[in-house]
Amino acid sequence: MQPSYADLRDKTLAALDSQDANTAFRTFRSVLRYPGVPELRTKECWSEAWEVFARIATVFAGEEFARQVRGISPLPDDPGPYYTLGYEFIEQGLNDLAATVLQRAYELAPNAEAIVYEYVSALERIGAHGHAVLALAAPPGLADTRFMACYLLAYNSLMTGDLDELRRRIPLLERLRHFPAALPDSAPEQLPQLDVMTARLRRFLARAEAVRRATPLDLTDLRGWQFVTTGTVLLHLSPYGFDEGMTGRYAFVQDSQELCLEGLRRVEATLKHAGVRVPRVFVLPDRNSAILAHAAAKHLGVPAEPWPEGGSEAPGLLVAYDVSDLDQELLASLRVHRPGQVFWSHLTCWTEATAFAVDLTTYLYQNKTTPWGERLKVNPETRKVERTQPDDRPVETLANELLSARLEANALDDLPTLLALVDGVKGLTDDAAPGWARPEGLRPRQLTDSPVKSSQFV
């Protein structure tokens, strides 16, 4: 049973009285998180709730921001205060609260473009793409006469799995591009960016049409949509809680040598099936990545070479344990596609944006522990959970040990399904092509969402 609004309010106030602002924020965020608790639709609850949050905001952001929060407490009929506060919430990464506030602004001024776009921005950031579609489609004619609204409707439709709307919108975007009245106020300065946005949608559609030949591309097809939206081939799907909210992603995972070896075996099979030869494995200056790279080089029978500062033009397999763990200077040297280079990151965090999307990733996670770092383990004598110390043995020793791991008998059972997707995307060219087939250009942005939803834990 979910706690009531009154219970959450009282717990929040008690935490504030105890000067525990962190608990107060975590507790009351569940009240204000989009679309807010049902009671929030009443004026009395709305006013009280935002007065309570203003006390929390004072602690974290100061009195000036708290005054902005109090500005919406009386439930004003002017959309301005909601719009301003919603914008500030987005700036601070509180997108779930921003959507709640901006919904009020939208209800008061549903035809105001700036409000529509800001509301949609907040909805996109929390994965509420279906609500964003409704918000964009409601104002009469907006999505048919304004480039930005048309683009946002196409993108958010895609993110609900609706390819038909995406197909309809791309030709209209091409026409709107030539009508000054349909373009943002800053045109013509933004014209190149508008072309990039349209090209992005065409890239999504080209990938989707290719993937559909090999995979259902329904709302449980995590692997298919991962390729459509990022160009990354997802090698492994989590079997845990697939039908109970996770749909192939991991929430918390204690990674293992067995999972690393499975990932390596899947990389080998994928590249062989795609006809990609790997003459060397590049070793990145990150301990976990180095362990995996040395294991990959030995398994593939090719040299392991250090990744030089500033990068290399030579073909080969770039191996990262987790691209999220790499520093910015190193990432800058890895961001460009080069002929014959393939980038495999064993792990990819799906709840936080990374610098860019890689070509291959073994699986998606929210929280992790590594096979060689500090881990949780049950003491067989005390039956209590304890933390183990990191394994500081030499990289080559751990790499050899990884290759000696034993996979479960069914670990590679879905390999034919994976390779069917590889077959399906072979004919793609230019920026829609899989990463291993792109000789130039920047790696695309890694998205934290897709039409396939999974449970998140905070």
PLY file of the C-alpha trace (Angstrom):
ply
format ascii 1.0
element vertex 458
property float x
property float y
property float z
element edge 457
property int vertex1
property int vertex2
end_header
0.00 0.00 0.00
1.34 3.38 -1.04
1.68 5.99 1.73
-0.89 8.77 1.60
-0.14 12.39 0.81
-0.70 13.28 4.47
1.78 10.62 5.62
4.43 11.82 3.18
3.87 15.45 4.15
4.17 14.66 7.85
7.33 12.59 7.34
8.82 15.43 5.30
8.01 18.06 7.91
9.46 15.86 10.65
12.68 15.49 8.65
12.87 19.26 8.16
12.35 19.84 11.88
15.24 17.43 12.47
17.35 19.37 9.93
17.49 16.29 7.68
16.91 18.03 4.36
18.08 15.03 2.30
15.37 12.76 3.71
12.84 15.56 3.33
13.69 15.98 -0.34
13.65 12.26 -1.13
10.33 11.83 0.64
8.51 14.81 -0.82
9.82 14.33 -4.34
7.42 11.38 -4.63
4.54 13.79 -3.99
5.56 16.28 -6.69
7.03 13.90 -9.27
5.06 14.05 -12.52
2.12 13.85 -12.68
2.00 14.36 -8.92
-0.18 12.60 -6.36
-3.95 12.87 -7.10
-4.46 15.26 -4.20
-2.17 17.75 -5.92
-5.01 18.61 -8.31
-6.81 20.46 -5.50
-5.91 24.06 -4.76
-5.49 23.44 -1.04
-3.05 20.56 -1.49
-1.18 22.29 -4.33
-0.58 25.39 -2.21
0.47 23.44 0.85
2.74 21.09 -1.08
4.73 23.84 -2.76
5.06 25.75 0.50
6.59 22.61 2.00
8.91 22.22 -0.96
9.94 25.88 -0.67
11.35 25.05 2.77
13.39 22.25 1.22
14.49 24.49 -1.67
15.76 27.09 0.79
18.26 24.57 2.16
19.54 23.32 -1.21
19.21 26.32 -3.53
18.79 29.40 -1.38
16.04 31.88 -0.65
15.80 33.34 -4.15
14.88 29.97 -5.66
12.53 29.29 -2.75
10.70 32.52 -3.62
10.18 31.18 -7.16
8.68 28.03 -5.69
6.38 30.05 -3.46
5.33 32.03 -6.52
3.30 29.06 -7.80
1.90 28.12 -4.41
-1.28 30.26 -4.73
-2.07 28.44 -8.02
-1.95 31.61 -10.16
-3.86 31.90 -13.44
-0.78 33.34 -15.16
1.34 30.63 -16.88
4.50 32.72 -16.49
5.52 31.65 -12.96
5.05 27.97 -13.82
7.08 28.33 -17.00
9.93 30.11 -15.21
10.08 27.61 -12.37
9.79 24.65 -14.73
12.75 25.97 -16.72
14.79 26.27 -13.52
13.88 22.74 -12.48
15.14 21.43 -15.83
18.38 23.38 -15.38
18.85 21.66 -12.02
18.07 18.21 -13.40
14.72 17.94 -11.60
12.84 17.01 -14.74
10.10 15.08 -12.97
9.19 18.15 -10.93
9.55 20.39 -13.98
6.96 18.33 -15.87
4.45 18.69 -13.02
4.88 22.46 -12.94
4.96 22.92 -16.72
1.79 20.88 -17.09
0.01 23.70 -15.25
1.50 26.27 -17.61
0.45 24.14 -20.60
-3.11 23.80 -19.30
-3.35 27.59 -19.04
-1.72 28.31 -22.42
-1.81 25.18 -24.61
-1.10 27.15 -27.79
1.96 29.02 -26.50
4.89 27.48 -28.41
7.55 28.23 -25.81
5.47 26.57 -23.10
4.66 23.56 -25.28
8.33 23.00 -26.10
9.51 23.38 -22.51
6.79 21.02 -21.28
7.72 18.49 -23.95
11.40 18.86 -23.03
10.64 17.89 -19.44
8.44 14.98 -20.55
11.14 13.67 -22.88
13.72 13.73 -20.10
11.57 11.51 -17.87
10.64 9.15 -20.71
6.99 10.25 -20.90
7.04 10.31 -24.69
3.39 9.33 -25.05
2.36 12.38 -23.01
4.68 14.51 -25.13
2.92 13.29 -28.29
-0.45 14.29 -26.83
0.84 17.72 -25.84
2.24 18.37 -29.32
-0.80 17.07 -31.20
-3.40 19.02 -29.19
-2.75 22.64 -30.33
-4.59 22.97 -33.67
-2.18 22.98 -36.60
0.97 23.48 -34.53
2.73 20.25 -35.53
1.73 20.73 -39.18
2.92 24.31 -39.57
5.97 24.69 -37.29
9.22 22.87 -37.93
10.15 22.36 -34.29
6.75 21.00 -33.29
6.76 18.68 -36.29
10.23 17.40 -35.40
9.34 16.86 -31.74
6.17 15.01 -32.66
8.13 12.75 -35.03
10.83 12.05 -32.44
8.47 11.39 -29.56
6.27 9.21 -31.76
9.33 7.13 -32.60
10.08 6.83 -28.89
6.63 5.32 -28.35
7.33 2.79 -31.10
5.16 4.55 -33.69
7.07 4.33 -36.97
4.04 5.29 -39.09
3.97 8.80 -37.62
7.71 9.11 -38.15
7.28 8.20 -41.83
4.54 10.79 -42.23
6.48 13.57 -40.52
9.80 13.38 -42.38
8.42 14.59 -45.77
6.54 17.39 -44.00
9.74 18.48 -42.25
11.45 18.67 -45.63
8.71 21.02 -46.87
8.58 23.15 -43.71
12.33 23.65 -43.96
11.68 25.98 -46.94
9.00 28.18 -45.30
10.45 30.95 -43.10
7.20 31.27 -41.13
7.54 27.62 -40.04
11.09 28.00 -38.73
12.37 29.08 -35.30
12.87 32.79 -34.74
16.66 32.39 -34.88
16.63 31.14 -38.49
18.63 31.34 -40.76
21.35 30.84 -38.13
19.81 27.51 -37.16
19.27 26.16 -40.68
22.28 23.79 -40.58
21.06 22.44 -37.24
17.58 21.88 -38.67
19.13 19.80 -41.43
20.99 17.76 -38.81
17.72 17.15 -36.94
15.96 15.94 -40.08
18.90 13.71 -40.97
18.72 12.21 -37.49
15.12 11.15 -38.04
15.95 9.70 -41.45
18.75 7.73 -39.80
16.36 6.33 -37.19
13.88 5.31 -39.87
16.51 3.66 -42.07
17.74 1.60 -39.14
14.20 0.66 -38.13
13.34 -0.55 -41.63
16.49 -2.69 -41.66
16.01 -4.09 -38.17
12.38 -5.04 -38.79
13.54 -7.71 -41.23
15.20 -9.58 -38.38
13.48 -8.66 -35.14
9.92 -7.69 -34.12
10.73 -4.13 -33.03
7.85 -4.24 -30.55
7.79 -2.67 -27.09
9.84 -5.52 -25.59
12.51 -5.63 -28.31
15.33 -3.97 -26.39
18.06 -5.12 -28.77
16.23 -3.88 -31.87
15.42 -0.45 -30.48
18.90 -0.05 -29.02
20.29 -0.24 -32.54
17.61 2.04 -34.02
18.16 4.84 -31.50
21.94 4.64 -30.96
23.47 2.37 -33.60
24.79 0.12 -30.82
24.43 -3.65 -31.13
23.35 -5.02 -27.75
24.93 -8.43 -27.29
23.29 -9.79 -24.13
19.81 -9.46 -22.61
19.35 -9.87 -18.88
17.09 -12.84 -18.14
16.21 -11.54 -14.69
12.80 -9.92 -14.28
12.32 -9.60 -18.03
8.52 -9.76 -17.72
8.46 -8.00 -14.35
9.62 -4.60 -15.53
13.28 -4.96 -16.59
12.79 -6.10 -20.24
16.41 -7.10 -20.75
18.23 -4.46 -18.70
19.95 -4.99 -15.36
19.15 -2.89 -12.31
21.95 -3.98 -9.96
24.51 -6.45 -11.25
27.61 -8.03 -9.76
29.54 -8.56 -12.95
31.52 -11.76 -13.31
34.31 -13.31 -15.34
31.67 -15.52 -16.94
29.67 -12.50 -18.19
32.87 -10.90 -19.48
33.78 -14.07 -21.36
30.26 -14.36 -22.73
30.52 -10.78 -23.99
33.86 -11.54 -25.63
32.44 -14.65 -27.31
29.53 -12.62 -28.64
31.85 -9.90 -29.95
33.87 -12.56 -31.75
30.75 -14.12 -33.31
29.29 -10.76 -34.31
32.41 -9.47 -36.05
33.02 -12.79 -37.79
29.43 -12.82 -39.06
29.77 -9.22 -40.23
32.98 -10.02 -42.06
35.08 -7.67 -39.93
38.72 -8.62 -39.39
40.42 -7.44 -36.20
44.22 -7.17 -36.66
44.91 -5.92 -33.12
43.25 -5.10 -29.80
43.84 -1.66 -28.33
44.49 -1.52 -24.58
43.11 1.55 -22.85
44.81 3.07 -19.76
42.10 1.82 -17.39
42.73 -1.28 -15.28
39.38 -3.02 -15.87
39.54 -2.22 -19.58
43.13 -3.49 -19.77
42.17 -6.84 -18.21
39.38 -7.29 -20.74
41.55 -6.11 -23.66
44.36 -8.55 -22.88
41.82 -11.36 -22.61
40.30 -10.32 -25.96
43.68 -10.19 -27.69
44.66 -13.65 -26.46
41.24 -15.11 -27.32
41.28 -13.62 -30.84
44.94 -14.45 -31.40
46.04 -10.89 -32.24
48.51 -8.44 -30.63
47.50 -6.22 -27.71
48.74 -2.66 -28.29
48.46 0.38 -26.02
46.05 3.05 -27.25
48.34 6.01 -27.94
47.68 9.42 -26.47
45.60 11.33 -28.98
44.36 8.15 -30.69
45.39 5.99 -33.63
44.35 5.61 -37.25
45.16 1.89 -37.29
42.33 -0.66 -37.55
41.55 -2.78 -34.51
39.20 -3.53 -31.63
38.91 -0.84 -28.97
38.00 -2.48 -25.66
36.52 -0.63 -22.70
35.16 -2.33 -19.65
32.69 0.53 -19.12
32.87 3.69 -21.22
31.40 5.60 -18.25
34.62 4.97 -16.31
36.90 6.67 -18.85
38.17 10.23 -18.39
37.24 13.06 -20.71
40.64 13.39 -22.38
40.64 9.71 -23.29
37.04 9.84 -24.50
37.91 12.71 -26.84
40.42 10.44 -28.64
37.81 7.67 -28.97
34.84 9.63 -30.24
35.69 9.60 -33.96
34.92 6.65 -36.22
38.02 5.48 -38.10
38.29 2.89 -40.89
38.48 -0.63 -39.50
38.08 0.40 -35.85
35.38 -1.24 -33.73
34.55 -0.05 -30.21
33.26 -2.55 -27.66
32.26 -1.40 -24.17
31.39 -4.44 -22.07
29.00 -2.39 -19.91
26.80 0.61 -20.69
24.88 2.50 -18.03
21.36 3.06 -19.33
20.16 5.55 -16.69
22.89 8.16 -17.13
24.00 9.68 -20.42
27.51 8.70 -21.49
29.76 10.70 -23.80
28.67 8.72 -26.87
27.28 5.40 -28.03
29.72 2.57 -28.75
29.48 0.04 -31.59
28.99 -3.02 -29.40
28.02 -3.42 -25.76
27.47 -6.60 -23.82
24.64 -5.37 -21.58
22.88 -2.37 -20.02
22.94 -1.75 -16.27
21.93 0.82 -13.67
24.30 -0.07 -10.80
27.31 -2.41 -10.95
30.23 -3.96 -9.17
33.17 -5.23 -11.22
34.67 -8.73 -11.11
37.98 -7.40 -9.81
36.90 -4.54 -7.57
35.32 -4.38 -4.13
32.33 -6.76 -4.07
29.57 -8.00 -1.82
29.84 -11.59 -0.59
27.91 -13.68 1.92
30.16 -15.04 4.69
29.25 -18.76 4.92
30.01 -18.83 8.65
28.22 -15.67 9.81
25.72 -15.60 6.89
26.22 -11.85 6.78
26.98 -9.78 3.69
30.54 -8.54 3.67
32.69 -6.47 1.30
35.65 -8.20 -0.30
38.89 -6.42 -1.10
39.79 -5.56 -4.73
41.84 -8.13 -6.62
45.20 -6.44 -7.23
46.93 -9.29 -9.07
48.62 -8.42 -12.40
46.39 -7.56 -15.35
47.70 -10.45 -17.48
47.01 -12.95 -14.69
43.40 -11.80 -14.36
42.99 -11.83 -18.15
44.14 -15.45 -18.34
41.84 -16.37 -15.46
38.92 -14.75 -17.28
39.55 -16.94 -20.33
39.43 -20.02 -18.09
35.90 -19.21 -16.88
33.16 -21.70 -17.71
29.98 -20.48 -19.40
26.64 -22.00 -18.54
25.39 -24.45 -21.14
22.68 -22.08 -22.43
24.74 -18.86 -22.25
24.88 -18.43 -26.03
21.49 -19.88 -26.92
20.16 -16.66 -28.47
23.24 -16.13 -30.66
21.24 -16.93 -33.85
18.83 -14.10 -33.00
21.72 -11.70 -32.48
23.35 -12.72 -35.76
20.05 -12.33 -37.61
20.04 -8.68 -36.54
23.64 -8.36 -37.79
22.46 -9.73 -41.14
19.59 -7.25 -41.20
21.78 -4.17 -40.76
24.58 -5.15 -43.15
23.14 -3.14 -46.04
22.94 0.15 -44.14
25.27 2.89 -45.31
26.53 6.32 -44.25
25.59 7.44 -40.74
22.83 4.81 -40.42
25.36 1.98 -40.74
26.55 -0.03 -37.73
29.63 1.45 -36.12
32.03 -1.16 -37.48
31.06 -0.10 -41.02
31.56 3.65 -40.53
34.96 4.97 -41.64
34.42 8.54 -40.41
32.19 10.87 -38.43
31.47 11.26 -34.73
29.95 8.50 -32.68
26.30 9.35 -31.91
24.85 10.40 -28.59
23.98 7.64 -26.13
20.30 7.92 -25.16
19.03 6.94 -21.73
15.63 5.92 -23.04
13.97 3.95 -25.81
10.47 2.73 -26.70
11.25 -0.24 -24.42
10.76 0.81 -20.82
12.39 -0.71 -17.75
12.03 -0.19 -14.03
14.49 2.25 -12.46
15.55 2.31 -8.84
16.38 5.51 -6.96
0 1
1 2
2 3
3 4
4 5
5 6
6 7
7 8
8 9
9 10
10 11
11 12
12 13
13 14
14 15
15 16
16 17
17 18
18 19
19 20
20 21
21 22
22 23
23 24
24 25
25 26
26 27
27 28
28 29
29 30
30 31
31 32
32 33
33 34
34 35
35 36
36 37
37 38
38 39
39 40
40 41
41 42
42 43
43 44
44 45
45 46
46 47
47 48
48 49
49 50
50 51
51 52
52 53
53 54
54 55
55 56
56 57
57 58
58 59
59 60
60 61
61 62
62 63
63 64
64 65
65 66
66 67
67 68
68 69
69 70
70 71
71 72
72 73
73 74
74 75
75 76
76 77
77 78
78 79
79 80
80 81
81 82
82 83
83 84
84 85
85 86
86 87
87 88
88 89
89 90
90 91
91 92
92 93
93 94
94 95
95 96
96 97
97 98
98 99
99 100
100 101
101 102
102 103
103 104
104 105
105 106
106 107
107 108
108 109
109 110
110 111
111 112
112 113
113 114
114 115
115 116
116 117
117 118
118 119
119 120
120 121
121 122
122 123
123 124
124 125
125 126
126 127
127 128
128 129
129 130
130 131
131 132
132 133
133 134
134 135
135 136
136 137
137 138
138 139
139 140
140 141
141 142
142 143
143 144
144 145
145 146
146 147
147 148
148 149
149 150
150 151
151 152
152 153
153 154
154 155
155 156
156 157
157 158
158 159
159 160
160 161
161 162
162 163
163 164
164 165
165 166
166 167
167 168
168 169
169 170
170 171
171 172
172 173
173 174
174 175
175 176
176 177
177 178
178 179
179 180
180 181
181 182
182 183
183 184
184 185
185 186
186 187
187 188
188 189
189 190
190 191
191 192
192 193
193 194
194 195
195 196
196 197
197 198
198 199
199 200
200 201
201 202
202 203
203 204
204 205
205 206
206 207
207 208
208 209
209 210
210 211
211 212
212 213
213 214
214 215
215 216
216 217
217 218
218 219
219 220
220 221
221 222
222 223
223 224
224 225
225 226
226 227
227 228
228 229
229 230
230 231
231 232
232 233
233 234
234 235
235 236
236 237
237 238
238 239
239 240
240 241
241 242
242 243
243 244
244 245
245 246
246 247
247 248
248 249
249 250
250 251
251 252
252 253
253 254
254 255
255 256
256 257
257 258
258 259
259 260
260 261
261 262
262 263
263 264
264 265
265 266
266 267
267 268
268 269
269 270
270 271
271 272
272 273
273 274
274 275
275 276
276 277
277 278
278 279
279 280
280 281
281 282
282 283
283 284
284 285
285 286
286 287
287 288
288 289
289 290
290 291
291 292
292 293
293 294
294 295
295 296
296 297
297 298
298 299
299 300
300 301
301 302
302 303
303 304
304 305
305 306
306 307
307 308
308 309
309 310
310 311
311 312
312 313
313 314
314 315
315 316
316 317
317 318
318 319
319 320
320 321
321 322
322 323
323 324
324 325
325 326
326 327
327 328
328 329
329 330
330 331
331 332
332 333
333 334
334 335
335 336
336 337
337 338
338 339
339 340
340 341
341 342
342 343
343 344
344 345
345 346
346 347
347 348
348 349
349 350
350 351
351 352
352 353
353 354
354 355
355 356
356 357
357 358
358 359
359 360
360 361
361 362
362 363
363 364
364 365
365 366
366 367
367 368
368 369
369 370
370 371
371 372
372 373
373 374
374 375
375 376
376 377
377 378
378 379
379 380
380 381
381 382
382 383
383 384
384 385
385 386
386 387
387 388
388 389
389 390
390 391
391 392
392 393
393 394
394 395
395 396
396 397
397 398
398 399
399 400
400 401
401 402
402 403
403 404
404 405
405 406
406 407
407 408
408 409
409 410
410 411
411 412
412 413
413 414
414 415
415 416
416 417
417 418
418 419
419 420
420 421
421 422
422 423
423 424
424 425
425 426
426 427
427 428
428 429
429 430
430 431
431 432
432 433
433 434
434 435
435 436
436 437
437 438
438 439
439 440
440 441
441 442
442 443
443 444
444 445
445 446
446 447
447 448
448 449
449 450
450 451
451 452
452 453
453 454
454 455
455 456
456 457
